[in-house]
Amino acid sequence: MTGIEYLTDQDGNPRAVVLPIELWRRLLPREEASVEELTEAVEDYCLGKAMDEGRQTHLLSREEALELLKD
């Protein structure tokens, strides 16, 4: 469930992002939060999502990792 929507201009270029209020409140539980707090919250959220995805991915063997690095 992301529910994130992208608003585009008439040429299809992204112009804005709409976040569900549940996600917004998870990122910024305080209404008077600063821009710096928003930046940190978004970074923390993205890092957490990446770590969750990483846990669901199988680990490569040494040989597989070396082969991947060749590409």
Contacts in CASP RR format, 6 or more apart in sequence:
PFRMAT RR
TARGET T0000
AUTHOR 0000-0000-0000
METHOD contacts of the structure
MODEL  1
MTGIEYLTDQDGNPRAVVLPIELWRRLLPREEASVEELTEAVEDYCLGKA
MDEGRQTHLLSREEALELLKD
1 20 0 8 1.000
2 20 0 8 1.000
2 23 0 8 1.000
3 19 0 8 1.000
3 20 0 8 1.000
3 23 0 8 1.000
4 17 0 8 1.000
4 18 0 8 1.000
4 19 0 8 1.000
4 20 0 8 1.000
4 23 0 8 1.000
5 17 0 8 1.000
5 18 0 8 1.000
6 14 0 8 1.000
6 16 0 8 1.000
6 17 0 8 1.000
6 18 0 8 1.000
7 14 0 8 1.000
7 15 0 8 1.000
7 16 0 8 1.000
7 17 0 8 1.000
7 18 0 8 1.000
8 14 0 8 1.000
8 15 0 8 1.000
9 15 0 8 1.000
19 27 0 8 1.000
26 45 0 8 1.000
27 38 0 8 1.000
27 41 0 8 1.000
27 42 0 8 1.000
27 45 0 8 1.000
28 37 0 8 1.000
28 38 0 8 1.000
28 41 0 8 1.000
30 37 0 8 1.000
33 41 0 8 1.000
60 68 0 8 1.000
END
